[in-house]
């Protein structure tokens, strides 16, 4: 029975039935992907407009249509697939090694005060060194073979992973750890079943940053006397002033980074389905 205000006959404001929740049905399912494509489409439209108006000339940057045709031709003769395969292999190996190293080191440093004192100061000092400045040193140490390129990507990916894992482990609720210890879990079980699951949001944040840096480091690594990969295509295109091929390679680098981020977002939703984004209406 609905309560009413005395003498007015109107329902009491605090007891009025709340407005129906905003539907997140069919519109929300397609609105997200559509909105995400608007930004890139707007950039392509501005690019085309600059070419048509003469602001961009072919010797500076060719138009989207020419770039699309060039990419199709490179794909048809097999050059693009091979270059993409080589570059993705380099980036994936470096990312896997760097993320693994950052995960282990960050966990060790975050678990104990001794680990923090022994590791954290050194890692903070090393991460302040721009990884691009290590290129000449890596050439001296490892030569110009494939190993130097992978190590450069590994180093670039290690530090963002370390920072996020270290922060996530340090912020684990100590009451939960004490409860797990009371129930008789071993230190290894506490790390595996309590600490790392609690640090998952930070771990995924580190992975996303590391995946972006793996592409940036890949671009730098493929400037080191390569004979295959997207960097090799770019060097050849630079020698012949082929801005269309250069644009194709740059766009592919960006797409690799975007796809890596999308894969990690999907993995985050699958691993942590309970974690919802905060929505401000």
Buried (B, 14 or more C-beta within 10 A) or exposed (E): EEEEEEEEEEEEEEEEEEEEEEEEEEEEEEEEEEEEEEEEEEEEEEBBEBBEEEEBEEEEBBBBEBBBBBBEBBEEEEBBEBBBEBBBEBBBBBBBBBBBBBBBBBBBBBBEEEBBEEBBEEBEEEBEEEBBEBBEEBBEEBEEEBEBBBBBBBBBBBBBBBBBBBBBBBEBEEEBBEEBBEEEBEEEEBBEEBBBBBBBBBBBBBBBBBBBBBBBBBBBBBBBBBEBBBBBBBBEBEEEEBBBBBBBBBBBBEEBBBEBBEEBEEEBEEEEEEEEEEEEE
